[in-house]
Amino acid sequence: MDQFMENFLEYEGFGPPIARRDVPPEKIAKFRGKLPDKLLEYWQEYGWCGYAKGLFWTVDPDEWEEVLDDWIGDTPFMERDAYYVIARSAFGKLVLWGTNSGQSLRINAPDGLAFPAFDLEEFKEDGPDLTLQLFFSSTSRDTYDVTDSDDQPLFERALATLGPLDHDTMYGFVPALALGGEPSLNRLQKLNAHIHLSILSQVTELQVMADVAQMAKG
């Protein structure tokens, strides 16, 4: 375990990993050169799995290609880089990796928000492995949880009420937030993640937020 993953698992509280799925060698070979070597090492060590009791999941990008296309297939993002879904949250927040730009885009599907963070100079300076390591070591549970209308986190209560998730399920609001109403525990259901996120892409208009990396540069 390197210091970055140790920070992620222990200090940030994402450990221990759960529901491990071993990553076939052919998948490692397929994504070599497209995704960071360090991510492929994490796949080999931990498999595709859940963290923080299932709040955060590393995934097989191939299985999320259709969801990726549903959300950004018709946007300039796909012309800007080759993207892969490398992780997702219990509520459908998607972490994307661009081959030439790193972790430069997140999709918050429940709210229909895209968060770009393009800093090609820093990515070139740090390189894909360090960029990936810094992503894991600096992430927090709050980033992937969702709060209700009283600003109280929902994941632990959803876990207790609806039961644990697996690789293909998520907690989704029914009806979708895009159709009105406020986020609350009684509106959450355990759903097939791929189907629900595809439906959300059809009923939710994607809004692109300001690029935080460019804003930081002034």
C-alpha positions in Angstrom: 0.0 0.0 0.0 1.4 3.4 -1.0 1.0 6.5 1.2 -1.7 7.9 -1.1 -3.9 4.9 -0.8 -3.2 4.6 2.9 -4.5 8.2 3.3 -7.6 7.3 1.2 -8.4 4.1 3.1 -7.4 5.1 6.7 -7.3 8.9 7.1 -10.2 9.7 4.8 -12.1 6.7 6.1 -12.8 4.9 2.8 -11.5 1.5 4.0 -11.8 -1.4 4.2 -12.6 -2.3 0.6 -15.8 -4.5 0.1 -17.3 -6.7 -2.6 -14.1 -7.2 -4.5 -14.3 -8.3 -8.2 -10.9 -9.5 -9.6 -9.8 -7.6 -12.7 -9.0 -10.0 -15.6 -5.4 -9.7 -17.0 -6.9 -8.8 -20.4 -8.6 -5.7 -18.9 -5.3 -4.6 -17.5 -3.7 -5.0 -20.9 -6.6 -3.2 -22.7 -6.4 -0.1 -20.6 -2.6 0.1 -20.4 -1.6 3.4 -21.9 -5.2 4.8 -21.6 -5.5 4.9 -17.9 -2.6 5.5 -15.3 -0.4 2.6 -14.5 -1.0 3.4 -10.8 -4.8 2.9 -11.3 -4.1 -0.5 -12.9 -2.0 -1.4 -9.9 -4.8 -0.5 -7.6 -7.1 -2.7 -9.7 -4.7 -5.6 -9.3 -4.3 -5.1 -5.6 -7.9 -4.3 -4.6 -10.0 -5.3 -7.6 -13.0 -3.3 -8.7 -14.7 -2.8 -5.4 -16.7 -0.6 -3.0 -15.2 1.7 -0.5 -16.7 3.5 2.6 -19.4 0.7 2.9 -20.4 1.3 -0.7 -20.4 5.0 -0.9 -17.7 5.0 -3.6 -17.0 2.3 -6.2 -14.2 1.7 -8.7 -15.6 0.2 -11.9 -14.9 -1.5 -15.2 -14.9 1.4 -17.7 -16.3 -0.9 -20.4 -19.4 -1.5 -18.3 -20.1 2.2 -18.0 -19.4 3.2 -21.6 -23.1 3.5 -22.5 -23.8 5.7 -19.4 -20.8 7.9 -20.3 -22.2 8.3 -23.8 -25.7 9.1 -22.4 -24.3 11.9 -20.4 -21.6 13.5 -22.5 -21.7 11.8 -25.9 -23.2 14.9 -27.6 -21.0 17.4 -25.8 -17.7 19.1 -26.7 -16.1 17.1 -23.8 -15.9 14.0 -26.0 -14.2 16.0 -28.7 -11.7 17.3 -26.2 -10.4 14.0 -24.8 -11.0 10.3 -24.7 -13.0 9.7 -21.4 -13.5 6.7 -19.2 -15.6 6.2 -16.1 -13.2 5.0 -13.4 -15.4 5.4 -10.4 -18.9 6.3 -9.3 -20.8 7.0 -6.0 -23.7 5.4 -4.4 -25.9 8.2 -5.7 -24.6 8.3 -9.3 -21.8 10.8 -9.2 -19.4 9.8 -11.9 -15.6 10.2 -11.9 -14.2 10.5 -15.4 -10.6 10.1 -16.5 -9.4 11.8 -19.7 -6.4 10.1 -21.3 -4.8 13.5 -22.0 -6.3 15.6 -19.2 -6.5 13.2 -16.2 -9.3 13.6 -13.6 -10.6 16.7 -15.3 -14.4 16.0 -15.3 -17.0 14.9 -12.8 -20.7 14.4 -13.5 -23.2 14.8 -10.7 -26.1 12.9 -12.3 -28.8 13.4 -9.7 -28.5 17.2 -10.1 -27.5 17.2 -13.8 -24.2 19.0 -13.2 -20.9 18.7 -14.9 -17.8 19.9 -13.1 -14.8 20.4 -15.4 -11.3 21.1 -14.0 -8.9 21.3 -17.0 -5.3 22.1 -16.1 -3.2 20.6 -18.8 0.0 22.2 -17.6 -0.3 20.7 -14.2 -1.3 17.4 -15.6 1.7 17.3 -17.8 4.0 18.3 -14.9 2.6 15.8 -12.4 2.0 13.0 -14.9 -1.0 10.5 -14.8 0.3 8.4 -11.9 0.8 11.2 -9.4 -2.5 12.9 -10.6 -4.3 9.7 -9.9 -2.7 9.2 -6.5 -3.5 12.8 -5.5 -7.1 12.3 -6.6 -7.5 9.3 -4.2 -5.6 10.8 -1.3 -7.4 14.1 -1.4 -10.9 12.9 -1.9 -13.4 13.0 1.0 -16.6 11.1 1.9 -18.6 14.4 1.8 -17.8 14.7 -1.9 -19.8 11.6 -2.7 -22.6 11.7 -0.2 -25.8 13.6 -0.8 -27.6 15.8 1.7 -31.3 16.2 2.3 -33.2 19.5 2.4 -32.0 20.0 6.0 -28.4 19.6 4.8 -28.0 16.2 6.5 -26.0 13.4 4.8 -28.1 10.6 3.4 -25.8 7.7 2.7 -25.7 6.1 6.2 -29.4 6.4 6.6 -30.0 5.0 3.1 -27.7 2.1 3.9 -29.6 1.3 7.1 -33.0 1.6 5.4 -32.5 0.1 2.0 -29.6 -2.2 2.6 -26.1 -2.4 1.0 -25.4 -1.8 -2.6 -23.4 -3.9 -5.1 -21.6 -3.2 -8.3 -24.7 -2.6 -10.3 -27.0 -0.8 -7.9 -27.3 2.7 -6.5 -29.6 4.8 -4.4 -31.7 7.0 -6.6 -34.4 9.6 -6.0 -37.9 8.6 -7.3 -39.2 10.7 -8.9 -35.9 12.2 -10.2 -34.9 15.5 -8.7 -35.1 17.1 -12.1 -38.9 16.5 -12.1 -39.3 18.5 -8.9 -39.3 18.1 -5.1 -36.5 18.1 -2.5 -34.0 15.3 -1.7 -35.2 13.2 1.2 -34.7 9.7 2.5 -38.3 8.6 1.8 -37.7 9.4 -1.9 -34.7 7.1 -2.2 -34.9 3.6 -3.7 -32.3 1.0 -4.5 -32.1 0.8 -8.3 -30.2 -0.6 -11.2 -27.5 2.0 -11.6 -27.1 1.7 -15.4 -30.8 1.9 -16.1 -31.5 4.7 -13.6 -28.6 6.8 -14.9 -29.6 6.4 -18.5 -33.2 7.5 -17.6 -31.8 10.5 -15.6 -29.8 11.6 -18.7 -33.0 11.7 -20.6 -35.0 13.8 -18.1 -32.2 16.0 -16.8 -30.6 18.9 -18.7 -26.8 18.8 -18.2 -25.5 22.1 -16.8 -21.7 22.7 -17.2 -20.3 24.6 -14.2 -17.4 27.0 -14.2 -14.0 25.3 -14.7 -12.5 25.5 -11.2 -8.9 24.9 -12.4 -9.1 27.9 -14.8 -10.8 30.1 -12.1 -7.9 29.3 -9.7 -5.5 30.7 -12.3 -7.4 33.9 -12.4 
